[in-house]
Amino acid sequence: NIFFHFHDSRLKHYSMSELDKVSEYLSRYPGMVLEVKGFADSQGGSEYNQRLSTERAESVVNYLVSKGINKERLQATGGGTSLAENGSKAGDPSGRSYDRRVELRIVKVK
């Protein structure tokens, strides 16, 4: 539940409560390393969307770092354009809204 407005890499305010839960979880498991992967919708060119998706991932990393999580435990990557994996059509507004997101994946537990 970490989403963004159209053409924006700033976190929506309600995403912060979700990230607070992630921060608490990471604090409990200090050996865990996460990949933070951002995505953009199909609007705009591939180079622009790659940059935007990376900026979204970096916004999440910066938020978690502000909560005391060591940046070395977070790997920001951009996934570029995503295509409505929520079952909506890629051109549908709800599909595009879903595509403007960040996914978290555990890559390592020490």
N, C-alpha and C positions, 0 to 999 in steps of 0.2 A: 504493500500500500504506500509506495513512495512514487508520487506522480508530480508532473510539472505542467505548467501552462504552455500553450502554443509558443514556439520560438523562445523559450525561456529556460534558463538553467538554475533559477532560484527555487528553493524548496517551497512547496505549498505549506502553509502553516500546519495543516493537519498531518502532514508527513512527519513532522518533528516528534509527535507523540510516538509514532511507530519507531523512529530512530532512537528515541530514548529507551525503548524496550531492547533494541539491539545493543545499545551502549551498556545497559545493565547486564545483558547476557555476556557480552565480551569481557566485562569486568569480572564476572564469575569464572570465566574460562580464559585465563591470561595467555595460554598457549595457542589459542585459536587465531588463524589468519583468514581473512575474508577477501574474496574478489568482489569488487563493487563495479558492476557493469551497467553503464548507461545506454539508453536507446532513444531514438528520435522517430517521429512518424514519417510517412512517405512524402510529406510536403518539403520541398527544397531539394537542392542538389546533393549528391553523395558526399562531396568534400565538406559542405556545410553541415550536413547531418552527422558526419563522423566527428567533427569538432564539437558540435552541440552535445552529442551523446557523451563525449569525454568530459566536457564541462559539467554535465549533470552528475556523472560519477564523482568528479572532484568536489562538487558541492556536498555530496553525502560524506565523503572522506573528511572534508573540512569540518562539517558539523560534528562528526564522531570524535575528531581530534579535539574540538572545543569542549567535549564532554570528558576528556581525559584519556582517550584511547590513543595508544602509541601509533603514529603514522606508519611505522614499519610493519604493522599488522594488517594494513589495508592496501589493496592493490586496485587502483582506479584504471578502468579500461573503457573504451567506447566501442559499442557494438554497431554503431551507425544506424541505419534504418531497420526498423522492425516491421513486420507485416501482420498486424491484427491476430495475434495468437490466442485471443480470447473468443474466437469463433465468429467475430464480426467480419464483415468485408473490409479490406484495406482502405477503401475509399469512404467508408461509413464514418461519420463523426465519432461514434462510440469506439470504433476500432482504432481510429487515430488517437483518441484520448488515451486509450489503454497503451498504445505504443510509446507514449511519452513517459517513460518510467525508468527505474533503476532496479536491477535484480542483485541479490546478495547470494554468494555461494561460498561455502566453507572449502578452502583449498588445502588447509593444513591444520592439524591439531598436534601440539607437542606434548 
